[in-house]
Amino acid sequence: MAITPAYTRGPALLAQSVAALADAAPGQFAFGLGASSEVIVAKWNGLAFEQQYQRIRDTVRFLKAAFTGEKVTERYDTFEVNGFRLARIPEQLPPVYLAALRPGMLHLAGREADGVILNWLSATDVAQSVAEMRGAAGGEPREVVARIFVIPTEDANLARTVGRRMITAYLNVTAYAEFHRWLGRGPALQPMWDAWAAGDRKAALAAIPDEVVDDLVVHGSLAQCRAHVRRYLDNGITVPALAVVPLGIELADAVAGLSPSAAAAD
């Protein structure tokens, strides 16, 4: 399950929810935890969106303590738990993956989680993120999950039009903007950010270079898409989580055509 905000469920409820899901699907459930965004946490749920790093760190540490089955009484930096104990411990504890973008959270994922979930990055960006996470892990193996946006169409103009709308929806969020500045994509995206801040949505869409869309959104024939996804794996992704946008093709056919078995049949 990816990605659950650390703020919108209390620590005890979160532990109970994760344990229940892990118990219902033993060995088939992994838990993704993230900070989410100010819109979701503050504007939609009326909660304070602050100390994101500390809240994620505290939540991971609490979950680890709760999964031991012992009673937890602990004052963390961002919350306090008094006398909580899980009534039922899953037979197989779920791995906990952290949604991470920049070095601080990537380091936390490497030190204290079982893996990391990446989002909105190119195949060539993967190595930079993975190096940060693995350096903090001290060589210990960690899963690297990435959501990869795929538009399986050979109409490049259509794919780029849809891709631009997707990019503006995400990359104007502060966390993603800072992520892409860290990746070195700031100069290419600054005109889009400026137009968006000025309230000119059409200009923002038009300001995104084709190269940026082509880097961040996989598109082309099914064979071309498979080859592009393969580059993510070659650079360090261990679990590709494809977000498929079917255009002119049924979703089931797109999924089948993107699968490793389809590549083997070529």
Backbone torsions as a table, in degrees:
resi	resn	phi	psi	omega
1	MET	NA	123.4	-179.5
2	ALA	-143.7	135.3	-1.2
3	ILE	-127.0	131.7	-178.9
4	THR	-90.6	129.0	177.4
5	PRO	-65.9	144.6	179.4
6	ALA	-75.0	-11.9	-172.7
7	TYR	-97.9	-30.8	-165.6
8	THR	-85.2	-2.9	169.6
9	ARG	-130.0	139.6	175.3
10	GLY	-65.5	159.5	-176.6
11	PRO	-54.8	-45.1	-177.7
12	ALA	-65.6	-45.5	179.2
13	LEU	-62.7	-39.2	178.8
14	LEU	-62.7	-46.2	179.1
15	ALA	-61.4	-41.7	179.8
16	GLN	-65.3	-41.0	-179.9
17	SER	-64.6	-45.7	-179.9
18	VAL	-64.2	-43.6	-179.9
19	ALA	-63.1	-40.8	-179.5
20	ALA	-64.5	-43.2	179.0
21	LEU	-65.8	-41.5	178.7
22	ALA	-64.8	-35.6	179.3
23	ASP	-71.4	-33.9	-179.2
24	ALA	-74.4	-27.5	-178.1
25	ALA	-134.4	68.1	-175.1
26	PRO	-58.6	128.6	178.3
27	GLY	76.8	0.2	-176.6
28	GLN	-121.5	9.8	-175.3
29	PHE	-125.4	129.6	172.5
30	ALA	-123.5	143.1	-174.8
31	PHE	-106.1	125.7	177.3
32	GLY	-104.6	128.9	-177.1
33	LEU	-122.3	136.1	178.9
34	GLY	-149.1	173.6	179.7
35	ALA	-80.8	-25.4	-173.8
36	SER	70.7	-144.0	-174.8
37	SER	-141.7	166.7	179.1
38	GLU	-62.3	-35.8	179.7
39	VAL	-60.8	-50.2	-175.9
40	ILE	-71.9	-45.2	-174.4
41	VAL	-77.0	-50.6	-173.6
42	ALA	-87.7	-51.6	-173.5
43	LYS	-75.8	-37.1	-178.6
44	TRP	-88.5	-32.9	-174.1
45	ASN	-113.5	-3.5	174.9
46	GLY	66.6	29.6	-178.8
47	LEU	-110.4	154.9	178.6
48	ALA	-73.7	122.5	179.1
49	PHE	-99.0	86.0	-175.5
50	GLU	-146.2	162.1	179.9
51	GLN	49.3	51.9	-174.9
52	GLN	-59.4	-47.0	-179.1
53	TYR	-59.5	-47.5	-178.2
54	GLN	-64.4	-38.0	-178.8
55	ARG	-66.5	-41.5	177.4
56	ILE	-64.8	-47.2	179.3
57	ARG	-58.4	-46.3	-178.7
58	ASP	-64.5	-38.4	-179.1
59	THR	-66.5	-42.2	177.7
60	VAL	-61.8	-44.8	-178.7
61	ARG	-65.6	-38.5	177.4
62	PHE	-65.4	-44.4	-179.8
63	LEU	-60.3	-41.7	177.9
64	LYS	-61.0	-41.7	178.7
65	ALA	-66.9	-42.7	-178.8
66	ALA	-64.6	-36.5	-177.8
67	PHE	-70.5	-10.1	174.5
68	THR	-74.9	-18.2	-177.1
69	GLY	88.2	-4.3	178.8
70	GLU	-83.0	158.2	176.0
71	LYS	-69.2	135.5	-178.0
72	VAL	-108.8	118.9	170.3
73	THR	-130.3	107.8	-171.0
74	GLU	-154.8	139.3	172.5
75	ARG	-101.7	112.0	175.7
76	TYR	-95.3	172.5	-179.1
77	ASP	-65.3	-32.1	-172.6
78	THR	-112.9	-6.4	174.5
79	PHE	-164.5	169.1	-179.7
80	GLU	-130.7	139.2	178.9
81	VAL	-123.4	130.3	-178.0
82	ASN	-124.6	107.0	171.2
83	GLY	74.6	29.6	179.1
84	PHE	-88.9	137.6	174.2
85	ARG	-142.1	132.2	175.4
86	LEU	-67.0	131.7	-179.9
87	ALA	-74.8	-26.4	-177.1
88	ARG	-140.8	122.7	178.9
89	ILE	-96.4	129.1	179.5
90	PRO	-59.4	146.5	176.8
91	GLU	-61.1	-38.1	176.7
92	GLN	-121.2	114.3	-179.8
93	LEU	-68.3	138.2	-178.2
94	PRO	-78.2	144.9	170.5
95	PRO	-68.1	147.6	179.1
96	VAL	-112.1	120.4	178.8
97	TYR	-110.0	141.3	178.7
98	LEU	-104.6	133.0	171.2
99	ALA	-74.0	120.9	-173.0
100	ALA	-139.3	144.9	178.5
101	LEU	-121.1	-50.3	-173.6
102	ARG	-113.8	175.3	-169.4
103	PRO	-51.4	-44.0	-176.4
104	GLY	-56.5	-51.4	-178.5
105	MET	-73.1	-33.4	175.9
106	LEU	-63.3	-40.2	177.2
107	HIS	-64.8	-40.8	178.6
108	LEU	-62.2	-42.3	177.9
109	ALA	-61.2	-41.0	179.7
110	GLY	-67.1	-35.6	-176.8
111	ARG	-82.1	-39.5	-165.1
112	GLU	-125.3	-6.0	-179.6
113	ALA	-114.3	178.5	-179.9
114	ASP	-94.1	-8.7	-179.7
115	GLY	178.2	-176.5	-176.2
116	VAL	-132.8	149.8	174.2
117	ILE	-116.9	121.1	180.0
118	LEU	-104.8	158.4	-176.0
119	ASN	-153.9	144.8	175.7
120	TRP	54.2	57.4	174.1
121	LEU	-139.2	159.4	179.4
122	SER	-87.0	168.2	177.6
123	ALA	-60.2	-36.5	-179.5
124	THR	-77.8	-15.5	176.2
125	ASP	-78.5	-20.0	-171.1
126	VAL	-57.5	-45.1	-174.8
127	ALA	-58.2	-38.4	-179.1
128	GLN	-64.1	-44.6	179.5
129	SER	-69.2	-43.9	-178.0
130	VAL	-64.4	-37.7	179.2
131	ALA	-61.9	-40.6	177.9
132	GLU	-62.8	-46.1	-177.4
133	MET	-67.7	-46.1	-176.6
134	ARG	-70.7	-30.8	175.9
135	GLY	-61.8	-40.6	178.5
136	ALA	-72.8	-24.2	-179.4
137	ALA	-78.4	-7.9	178.4
138	GLY	62.8	32.2	178.2
139	GLY	88.7	-8.0	177.7
140	GLU	-69.5	141.6	-178.6
141	PRO	-67.4	140.5	176.6
142	ARG	-139.3	141.6	174.1
143	GLU	-72.9	145.4	177.1
144	VAL	-125.2	104.5	-179.8
145	VAL	-96.7	142.5	174.8
146	ALA	-138.5	130.4	169.4
147	ARG	-80.7	125.3	-176.4
148	ILE	-121.1	120.7	-178.5
149	PHE	-83.8	127.7	-174.9
150	VAL	-128.8	125.3	175.0
151	ILE	-119.2	96.2	-175.5
152	PRO	-79.8	81.8	175.4
153	THR	-145.7	145.5	177.7
154	GLU	-89.0	0.7	174.9
155	ASP	-85.4	93.2	-174.6
156	ALA	-62.6	-37.2	-179.7
157	ASN	-64.3	-42.1	178.1
158	LEU	-64.4	-45.4	-179.8
159	ALA	-60.7	-41.3	-179.3
160	ARG	-70.3	-35.1	176.9
161	THR	-62.3	-47.2	178.2
162	VAL	-67.0	-41.8	-179.8
163	GLY	-61.0	-39.1	178.9
164	ARG	-62.6	-40.3	178.5
165	ARG	-64.8	-39.7	177.7
166	MET	-64.9	-41.8	-178.3
167	ILE	-64.6	-44.7	-180.0
168	THR	-65.6	-30.7	179.7
169	ALA	-66.3	-29.4	-176.0
170	TYR	-104.8	-47.9	-166.5
171	LEU	-78.3	-0.5	169.9
172	ASN	-91.4	-6.5	171.1
173	VAL	-71.7	136.1	-172.0
174	THR	-52.8	-45.7	-176.8
175	ALA	-61.4	-40.1	-179.5
176	TYR	-75.0	-34.2	176.4
177	ALA	-62.8	-45.1	178.7
178	GLU	-65.7	-35.0	176.7
179	PHE	-59.4	-46.4	-177.4
180	HIS	-74.6	-26.9	170.5
181	ARG	-64.7	-42.2	178.4
182	TRP	-62.5	-36.4	179.4
183	LEU	-74.3	-12.5	179.5
184	GLY	97.1	11.2	-177.4
185	ARG	-96.1	8.2	-178.0
186	GLY	-55.6	-51.8	-178.5
187	PRO	-58.2	-37.3	-178.9
188	ALA	-70.6	-30.1	-175.4
189	LEU	-99.0	-11.8	-176.1
190	GLN	-57.8	-41.6	177.4
191	PRO	-59.8	-37.2	177.0
192	MET	-65.4	-44.8	179.1
193	TRP	-62.6	-41.0	-179.6
194	ASP	-63.4	-45.2	-179.2
195	ALA	-65.9	-39.9	179.5
196	TRP	-64.2	-44.1	179.8
197	ALA	-63.5	-29.7	178.9
198	ALA	-82.3	-2.7	178.7
199	GLY	85.1	10.0	-179.1
200	ASP	-99.0	89.7	-175.9
201	ARG	-68.0	-38.9	179.7
202	LYS	-63.8	-41.6	179.4
203	ALA	-67.2	-34.7	178.7
204	ALA	-63.0	-44.6	178.1
205	LEU	-61.5	-45.3	-176.9
206	ALA	-67.8	-23.3	-175.5
207	ALA	-80.3	-10.0	-179.2
208	ILE	-80.4	118.4	-178.4
209	PRO	-65.3	149.2	176.3
210	ASP	-53.8	-38.9	-176.1
211	GLU	-62.4	-35.2	178.8
212	VAL	-67.6	-44.0	177.7
213	VAL	-61.0	-45.2	-178.0
214	ASP	-65.1	-29.4	177.2
215	ASP	-73.2	-41.0	-169.1
216	LEU	-96.7	-17.9	-178.9
217	VAL	-125.4	118.6	178.8
218	VAL	-75.4	128.0	176.6
219	HIS	-151.3	165.8	-175.8
220	GLY	129.1	-164.6	175.5
221	SER	-66.1	167.0	178.7
222	LEU	-59.3	-39.8	179.1
223	ALA	-65.6	-41.7	177.9
224	GLN	-64.9	-39.4	178.2
225	CYS	-64.6	-43.0	178.8
226	ARG	-61.0	-41.8	179.9
227	ALA	-64.8	-38.2	179.6
228	HIS	-67.8	-43.9	177.5
229	VAL	-61.4	-36.6	179.5
230	ARG	-59.1	-32.3	179.4
231	ARG	-66.8	-32.2	174.9
232	TYR	-62.4	-44.3	-180.0
233	LEU	-66.3	-39.5	-179.7
234	ASP	-62.4	-27.2	-177.7
235	ASN	-94.7	2.4	172.6
236	GLY	128.8	-5.6	176.9
237	ILE	-72.8	132.9	177.7
238	THR	-104.8	-23.7	179.0
239	VAL	-132.1	97.2	177.4
240	PRO	-80.1	122.0	178.3
241	ALA	-107.0	97.6	-173.4
242	LEU	-79.6	129.6	172.1
243	ALA	-104.7	98.3	-171.2
244	VAL	-91.2	130.0	174.5
245	VAL	-109.9	98.9	-175.4
246	PRO	-78.4	121.1	177.0
247	LEU	-123.2	112.3	-179.1
248	GLY	74.4	16.6	179.6
249	ILE	-151.2	143.5	176.6
250	GLU	-68.1	144.4	-178.1
251	LEU	-57.5	-43.3	-179.4
252	ALA	-61.0	-39.3	178.9
253	ASP	-69.1	-37.0	177.8
254	ALA	-64.6	-44.9	180.0
255	VAL	-62.1	-44.4	179.2
256	ALA	-63.1	-40.5	-178.3
257	GLY	-72.6	-20.7	178.8
258	LEU	-91.6	-8.0	-173.6
259	SER	-72.9	156.4	176.9
260	PRO	-58.2	-31.8	-179.5
261	SER	-65.8	-32.8	176.4
262	ALA	-66.5	-38.8	177.2
263	ALA	-63.7	-39.3	-178.7
264	ALA	-67.1	-26.7	-178.0
265	ALA	-82.3	-14.3	-178.9
266	ASP	-67.3	NA	NA
